[in-house]
Amino acid sequence: MGHGTTVKDVSAHTFVKAYAAYLKRTGKLEVPKWVDLVKTGAHKELAPYDPDWFFVRAASVARHVYLRKGTGVGGLKKNYGGAKNRGNRPHHCGTGSGSIARKVFQALEKVKVLEQDEQGGRKITADGQKDLDRIAQQIVDAGGKNIF
C-alpha cells in the first residue's frame, strides 16, 4: 500500500531549495528591508552573499518546525550558530541571530505556515503542512531533481 509523500521522504537540501524558490515566486513572504545589510550571527564576519538568503532561511525554518514542533527562537539560534573565529585561540560556539529567527517566524506566521504552540515555540499549521508535503511530492515526481 502506498502512502503520501512527506518532507521526511526527500533530501533536505533539495527540499529547502525548492520551497525557497516557491516562497520567492509566490511573493507572499514579507521580507524585511534590512536583509541586505545584516550578518546572520555574531560569529560571522560578513553578510550572506546570496541575495535570496531570507527565503532559504524561511524554507529551512519551516522544514525544521515541520520535523520538530515546539521549536522557538532559542533553538533556532543554536541551530544556526557556528564556530566563532578567535584568531589563534581555540574556536568557541557562536549563536545565530535571534532577530532573524524572530522575523522569519513572524513572516511565516503571516502567510499561515506556522502558528504559536500552546506549550511554547511554534508549530506547523494544517495548510502549511499541506504546502510542504505538496512541494515534497513534486520533488519525488521530478525524480529528486530541482523543480524550480
Backbone as numpy.savetxt, mean C-alpha at the origin, in Angstrom:
# Nx Ny Nz CAx CAy CAz Cx Cy Cz
-13.18 -28.95 -7.20 -14.03 -27.77 -7.20 -13.14 -26.52 -7.20
-13.49 -25.59 -8.05 -12.73 -24.35 -8.14 -13.20 -23.34 -7.09
-12.37 -22.38 -6.85 -12.73 -21.30 -5.94 -12.32 -19.97 -6.55
-12.83 -18.90 -6.00 -12.49 -17.59 -6.52 -11.04 -17.25 -6.22
-10.47 -16.43 -7.05 -9.09 -16.00 -6.86 -9.05 -14.86 -5.87
-8.12 -14.92 -4.94 -7.95 -13.85 -3.96 -6.56 -13.24 -4.12
-6.31 -12.22 -3.34 -5.02 -11.53 -3.37 -3.90 -12.48 -2.97
-4.20 -13.47 -2.12 -3.18 -14.41 -1.67 -2.68 -15.32 -2.80
-3.45 -15.43 -3.88 -3.11 -16.36 -4.96 -2.15 -15.77 -6.00
-1.83 -14.49 -5.90 -0.98 -13.86 -6.92 0.28 -13.29 -6.26
1.28 -13.04 -7.06 2.53 -12.46 -6.58 2.28 -11.06 -6.02
2.91 -10.76 -4.90 2.73 -9.46 -4.26 3.19 -8.33 -5.18
4.34 -8.51 -5.81 4.89 -7.47 -6.68 3.95 -7.18 -7.85
3.46 -8.23 -8.50 2.57 -8.06 -9.64 1.26 -7.42 -9.21
0.75 -7.85 -8.06 -0.52 -7.29 -7.59 -0.39 -5.81 -7.27
0.66 -5.44 -6.56 0.83 -4.04 -6.16 0.99 -3.14 -7.39
1.76 -3.60 -8.38 1.91 -2.82 -9.61 0.57 -2.65 -10.32
-0.20 -3.73 -10.41 -1.48 -3.69 -11.11 -2.49 -2.82 -10.37
-2.56 -2.95 -9.05 -3.53 -2.18 -8.28 -3.15 -0.69 -8.25
-1.85 -0.40 -8.21 -1.40 1.00 -8.26 -1.79 1.63 -9.60
-1.62 0.88 -10.69 -2.03 1.39 -12.01 -3.53 1.61 -12.05
-4.29 0.72 -11.43 -5.75 0.86 -11.37 -6.14 2.12 -10.58
-5.50 2.33 -9.43 -5.80 3.51 -8.61 -5.47 4.80 -9.37
-4.37 4.80 -10.11 -3.98 5.99 -10.86 -4.94 6.23 -12.02
-5.33 5.14 -12.70 -6.22 5.27 -13.85 -7.61 5.77 -13.47
-8.13 5.29 -12.33 -9.48 5.72 -11.93 -9.50 7.18 -11.48
-8.40 7.65 -10.91 -8.33 9.05 -10.50 -9.13 9.38 -9.26
-9.62 8.39 -8.54 -10.42 8.64 -7.33 -9.56 8.91 -6.11
-8.36 8.34 -6.08 -7.50 8.47 -4.90 -7.00 9.90 -4.78
-7.22 10.50 -3.62 -6.79 11.88 -3.38 -5.32 11.89 -2.97
-4.50 12.49 -3.82 -3.06 12.53 -3.58 -2.71 13.89 -2.97
-2.01 13.92 -1.83 -1.62 15.20 -1.23 -0.70 16.00 -2.14
-0.69 17.31 -1.97 0.12 18.19 -2.82 1.61 18.00 -2.58
1.99 17.56 -1.40 3.39 17.52 -1.01 4.11 16.22 -1.39
3.48 15.33 -2.16 4.11 14.02 -2.41 5.44 14.11 -3.17
5.65 15.16 -3.93 6.91 15.27 -4.68 8.04 15.86 -3.84
7.74 16.25 -2.59 8.74 16.92 -1.76 9.25 16.09 -0.60
8.50 15.07 -0.15 8.82 14.42 1.11 9.67 13.17 0.95
10.41 12.86 2.03 11.07 11.57 2.14 10.05 10.61 2.74
10.28 9.31 2.59 9.32 8.35 3.13 9.69 7.86 4.52
10.73 8.43 5.10 11.12 8.08 6.46 12.34 8.88 6.88
12.56 8.93 8.19 13.71 9.68 8.70 15.03 9.02 8.33
14.99 7.72 8.02 16.22 7.00 7.68 16.60 7.17 6.21
15.78 7.85 5.43 16.06 8.05 4.00 16.83 9.36 3.81
17.60 9.41 2.72 18.31 10.64 2.40 17.60 11.44 1.33
16.87 10.76 0.42 16.21 11.43 -0.69 14.75 11.01 -0.78
13.98 11.82 -1.51 12.59 11.46 -1.80 12.57 10.35 -2.84
11.46 9.64 -2.99 11.39 8.57 -4.01 11.56 9.13 -5.42
12.21 8.35 -6.27 12.40 8.76 -7.67 11.13 8.59 -8.49
10.32 7.60 -8.16 9.09 7.31 -8.90 8.04 8.38 -8.61
7.55 9.09 -9.63 6.53 10.12 -9.37 5.20 9.54 -8.91
4.96 8.25 -9.16 3.70 7.61 -8.76 3.85 6.80 -7.48
4.82 7.13 -6.65 5.09 6.33 -5.46 3.91 6.30 -4.50
3.09 7.35 -4.46 1.97 7.38 -3.53 0.93 6.31 -3.91
0.72 6.10 -5.20 -0.22 5.07 -5.66 0.32 3.67 -5.32
1.63 3.50 -5.48 2.24 2.21 -5.16 2.14 1.95 -3.66
2.39 2.97 -2.85 2.28 2.81 -1.39 0.84 2.51 -0.99
-0.13 3.19 -1.62 -1.54 2.94 -1.31 -1.94 1.51 -1.67
-1.46 1.02 -2.82 -1.76 -0.35 -3.22 -1.12 -1.34 -2.26
0.09 -1.06 -1.84 0.79 -1.93 -0.90 0.08 -1.95 0.45
-0.38 -0.80 0.92 -1.10 -0.71 2.19 -2.43 -1.45 2.10
-3.14 -1.30 0.99 -4.41 -2.00 0.82 -4.19 -3.51 0.87
-3.14 -4.00 0.22 -2.84 -5.43 0.25 -2.46 -5.86 1.66
-1.68 -5.05 2.36 -1.25 -5.38 3.72 -2.44 -5.49 4.66
-3.38 -4.55 4.56 -4.56 -4.58 5.43 -5.48 -5.73 5.03
-5.54 -6.05 3.74 -6.33 -7.19 3.28 -5.85 -8.48 3.96
-4.53 -8.64 4.02 -3.95 -9.85 4.58 -3.92 -9.83 6.11
-3.91 -8.65 6.72 -3.78 -8.54 8.17 -4.63 -7.39 8.67
-5.90 -7.68 8.99 -6.78 -6.59 9.43 -6.38 -6.12 10.83
-6.74 -4.90 11.12 -6.36 -4.31 12.40 -5.02 -3.61 12.36
-4.43 -3.48 11.18 -3.15 -2.79 11.05 -3.35 -1.30 11.25
-2.48 -0.69 12.03 -2.57 0.73 12.30 -1.36 1.48 11.77
-1.28 2.74 12.13 -0.18 3.59 11.66 1.16 3.09 12.19
1.21 2.68 13.46 2.45 2.19 14.05 2.98 0.95 13.34
2.08 0.06 12.98 2.48 -1.15 12.25 3.04 -0.83 10.89
2.43 0.16 10.22 2.94 0.55 8.90 4.28 1.27 9.01
4.46 2.07 10.06 5.75 2.73 10.25 6.86 1.69 10.39
6.56 0.61 11.12 7.54 -0.46 11.29 7.76 -1.20 9.98
6.68 -1.46 9.25 6.75 -2.22 8.01 7.54 -1.47 6.93
7.36 -0.16 6.84 8.03 0.63 5.81 9.30 1.31 6.30
9.81 0.87 7.43 11.08 1.38 7.94 12.24 0.70 7.24
13.43 1.00 7.69 14.61 0.39 7.08 15.84 0.69 7.92
16.98 0.37 7.37 18.24 0.58 8.08 18.67 2.04 7.96
18.98 2.63 9.08 19.45 4.02 9.10 20.97 4.00 8.94
21.46 4.70 7.92 22.89 4.77 7.66 23.52 5.73 8.65
24.41 5.21 9.49 25.06 6.05 10.51 26.55 6.18 10.24
26.93 6.18 8.98 28.34 6.32 8.64 29.07 5.01 8.89
30.21 5.06 9.63 30.95 3.84 9.86 30.48 3.10 11.12
29.47 3.63 11.78 28.88 2.94 12.93 27.85 1.92 12.43
27.46 0.96 13.26 26.49 -0.05 12.81 25.13 0.56 12.49
24.42 -0.06 11.56 23.09 0.40 11.19 22.12 0.18 12.33
21.16 1.08 12.45 20.06 0.92 13.39 18.76 1.01 12.60
17.70 0.55 13.21 16.40 0.56 12.55 15.85 1.98 12.51
15.36 2.38 11.35 14.68 3.66 11.20 13.25 3.39 10.81
12.30 4.11 11.40 10.89 3.86 11.09 10.46 4.72 9.90
9.41 4.26 9.23 8.85 5.00 8.11 8.05 6.20 8.61
7.58 6.99 7.69 6.84 8.19 8.04 5.42 7.86 8.50
5.06 8.37 9.67 3.70 8.18 10.18 2.70 9.05 9.45
3.13 10.21 8.99 2.25 11.12 8.26 1.81 10.50 6.94
2.75 9.87 6.25 2.42 9.22 4.98 1.45 8.07 5.22
1.71 7.29 6.26 0.82 6.16 6.58 -0.59 6.66 6.87
-0.70 7.73 7.63 -2.01 8.32 7.96 -2.72 8.81 6.71
-2.00 9.53 5.86 -2.62 10.08 4.64 -3.05 8.98 3.68
-2.28 7.90 3.60 -2.66 6.77 2.75 -3.93 6.12 3.30
-3.97 5.92 4.62 -5.19 5.38 5.23 -6.39 6.26 4.93
-6.24 7.57 5.11 -7.35 8.49 4.89 -7.79 8.50 3.43
-6.84 8.44 2.51 -7.18 8.43 1.08 -7.93 7.15 0.72
-7.48 6.01 1.25 -8.16 4.74 0.97 -9.52 4.66 1.64
-9.68 5.35 2.78 -11.00 5.40 3.42 -11.97 6.24 2.60
-11.47 7.30 1.97 -12.34 8.16 1.15 -12.88 7.43 -0.06
-12.10 6.52 -0.63 -12.57 5.76 -1.80 -13.22 4.44 -1.36
-13.47 4.31 -0.07 -14.22 3.19 0.51 -13.54 1.83 0.32
-12.21 1.81 0.36 -11.47 0.55 0.31 -11.21 0.06 1.74
-10.92 1.00 2.64 -10.67 0.68 4.04 -11.70 1.37 4.93
-11.83 0.85 6.15 -12.64 1.51 7.18 -11.99 1.27 8.53
-12.37 2.07 9.52 -11.83 1.92 10.87 -12.35 0.63 11.48
-11.49 -0.07 12.21 -11.87 -1.29 12.90 -12.26 -0.94 14.33
-13.24 -1.67 14.87 -13.69 -1.38 16.24 -12.57 -1.63 17.25
-11.74 -2.63 17.02 -10.65 -2.96 17.95 -9.39 -2.14 17.70
-9.46 -1.18 16.81 -8.29 -0.35 16.50 -7.70 -0.71 15.16
-7.06 0.24 14.54 -6.47 0.01 13.23 -7.51 0.12 12.12
-7.21 -0.44 10.97 -8.12 -0.38 9.83 -8.43 -1.80 9.36
-9.53 -1.94 8.65 -9.88 -3.21 8.02 -10.41 -2.92 6.63
-10.44 -3.95 5.81 -10.88 -3.81 4.42 -12.41 -3.82 4.39
-13.01 -3.03 3.52 -14.46 -3.05 3.37 -14.85 -4.16 2.39
-16.14 -4.44 2.32 -16.61 -5.48 1.40 -16.35 -5.05 -0.05
-16.60 -3.78 -0.36 -16.33 -3.28 -1.71 -14.84 -3.30 -2.02
-14.02 -2.95 -1.03 -12.58 -2.97 -1.21 -12.07 -4.38 -1.47
-12.60 -5.35 -0.74 -12.20 -6.74 -0.94 -12.60 -7.21 -2.33
-13.78 -6.79 -2.78 -14.26 -7.16 -4.11 -13.31 -6.60 -5.18
-12.92 -5.32 -5.03 -12.01 -4.68 -5.98 -10.67 -5.41 -6.03
-10.10 -5.67 -4.86 -8.79 -6.31 -4.81 -8.84 -7.72 -5.40
-9.89 -8.46 -5.10 -10.03 -9.82 -5.66 -10.24 -9.78 -7.17
-10.93 -8.75 -7.65 -11.16 -8.62 -9.09 -9.83 -8.36 -9.82
-8.99 -7.50 -9.24 -7.66 -7.24 -9.83 -6.83 -8.53 -9.82
-6.90 -9.28 -8.71 -6.15 -10.54 -8.63 -6.63 -11.53 -9.69
-7.93 -11.58 -9.93 -8.48 -12.48 -10.94 -8.01 -12.07 -12.33
-7.94 -10.76 -12.60 -7.45 -10.29 -13.89 -5.99 -10.67 -14.10
-5.19 -10.64 -13.02 -3.79 -11.03 -13.12 -3.67 -12.51 -13.46
-4.49 -13.34 -12.81 -4.47 -14.78 -13.08 -4.91 -15.05 -14.51
-5.96 -14.34 -14.96 -6.44 -14.52 -16.34 -5.39 -14.13 -17.37
-4.56 -13.13 -17.02 -3.52 -12.68 -17.95 -2.26 -13.55 -17.86
-2.29 -14.56 -17.04 -1.14 -15.46 -16.93 -0.04 -14.92 -16.04
-0.38 -14.04 -15.10 0.61 -13.51 -14.16 1.42 -12.36 -14.71
1.09 -11.92 -15.92 1.84 -10.79 -16.50 1.22 -9.47 -16.03
1.91 -8.38 -16.30 1.40 -7.06 -15.96 0.17 -6.77 -16.83
-0.95 -6.41 -16.21 -2.19 -6.24 -16.98 -2.46 -4.80 -17.33
-1.69 -3.86 -16.78 -1.96 -2.46 -17.08 -0.77 -1.81 -17.75
